[in-house]
């Protein structure tokens, strides 16, 4: 594409694309093409001027120029999400321009008599809305608007009525624009917050690639327990898919070749290859936007209080209007007060502050499903951690295998891998990988494998029952024993590792030593959370020895070992009974009950799909510092909402006083009221935390 470099510095280039005018779609295509280049970090394309500002790796200047010269709006294939904020912003800018332009032209061209007729016609919808509110026996802001316009018309002051209608139109448009932009920014951030997928190349080989590199008609593979990342058609395989988040169906839906699957749904059983039909974020956008809109049901207590207070203040505004008229007999002063209401500012700025906080959280790879949960994070007294995959790394390794009763080490590892490969889990994957590294090929000699959540696996081979799992499962539930001759060896197993036991025919034959190292940032995060006023508790199904070792290393406040999924949920219920607000963080199927009952359930985004579905918040596995950021965001959000409330009530009360004393005319109070609403709302869209 032909373009000209207008300005450049060390790692910044501004270019002009030789087109008289670019559509929003074309501008998005240029922007996403440039963002797709690995050495480009940021791009801003202006469709009205056809300019693009590019931030890039300064050592890649020639490569960037080459890509720009070869780019074609017509022929270059670029993956652009179906929804971007550009078209929304462009649309509202045009609507605002035409609204102002019509007002200017009307006042400049039409005579007074025609302007009065236009004002009367425009006043009808406001008056009817006010009457409908009164018919429902409610005093709302629509009654205030209708009253101010009606009083002005009755006083034959059409100019004031026209100004009020114009300012109300500007305010409504700005309110709508601000809210929709907040939702769009948040939905885009959440929809595009995806990592990597398994892509099947032309040779049939699987490769783990960045999801932003996936194009329509590419083939990806999804297996049991994983979330479907992109919309598409099933090309091969059959599966049972949980589509509750899309359709609300409670039972899994059977899918086979030709069936359509949706991004964000969970593959509960089976394995399928999917031919991608929608770009990154496109399939998820509408679902996430709908979720955000539906999160009205998840309003924080502060939001609900502000809404109730806004409605309660309307009668007081009427009271001040009536009192002013009775004392002064001045209709202009009374009308000035009618121009002021607390409702708009409170009902716009508070939700926008919440949406903005959710958007800011997404910038830190944190997905929050509602303002209620950010408030709970701020109020929490206790935070409960699962251990494996949460406080420890999600990629454990097999360090050793200790055998009993003369069992062959390689044969025991072979059998363990044969069983574990059927139910992917971080520990199971470690066992399978250890067998692969030793070149141990395992044949399917066992019968049907049964998976017991949070316990282990049971099957049979050559007529003997085989179990593999935790101490509780193998020794207590299954009643397996260790021979007296091997007791000393068993009791001297290193507590530096987690233990996975395997028994055949009721006798323990092997103990697999799993190295499950603590995340490097875990201790620092625990200290920070404690400094922020949280009691830190660790609940794990692992042995007491391992749990106590990890607890000592991290210096947590409380630890419980060998707990079942229902025990974790019961602990949280006990915290609730004691009057404490409790949040839970975990990554496995066994954490789902606790995530459900917690005031705010937090899942690791690389964990089990069901845990992510149940959780209220998701964080990245890469850094537990997200929890500290969450706490800080929640705290700062509460401060901002309280500050907004104080500013709105204080400023509008001042406007009422100035209107009552005759210092401000109705048009000016309307202008200042709407202006303050927009200013506070725009301020609410800014980040809460310093970068």
GIDAKA-V512954 format. One record per helix or strand of 3 or more residues. SS is the DSSP state (H for helix, E for strand). FROM is the first residue (numbers start at 1). LEN is the number of residues. If there is no record, write none. Layout:
[[SS/FROM/LEN] [SS/FROM/LEN]]
This chain:
[[E/3/6] [E/12/6] [H/24/12] [E/40/7] [E/51/6] [H/58/13] [H/85/25] [H/112/24] [H/141/14] [H/158/34] [E/196/5] [E/206/5] [H/211/3] [E/219/5] [E/232/5] [E/239/4] [H/244/4] [E/253/3] [E/266/11] [H/282/17] [H/301/28] [H/331/8] [H/343/21] [H/371/9] [E/382/4] [H/387/5] [E/397/7] [H/409/12] [H/426/12] [E/450/3] [E/456/6] [E/464/6] [H/471/7] [H/484/8] [E/498/7] [E/507/9] [H/522/10] [E/535/5] [H/544/11] [E/558/3] [H/565/13] [E/582/5] [H/589/9] [E/600/5] [H/609/6] [E/617/3] [H/625/36] [H/666/19]]
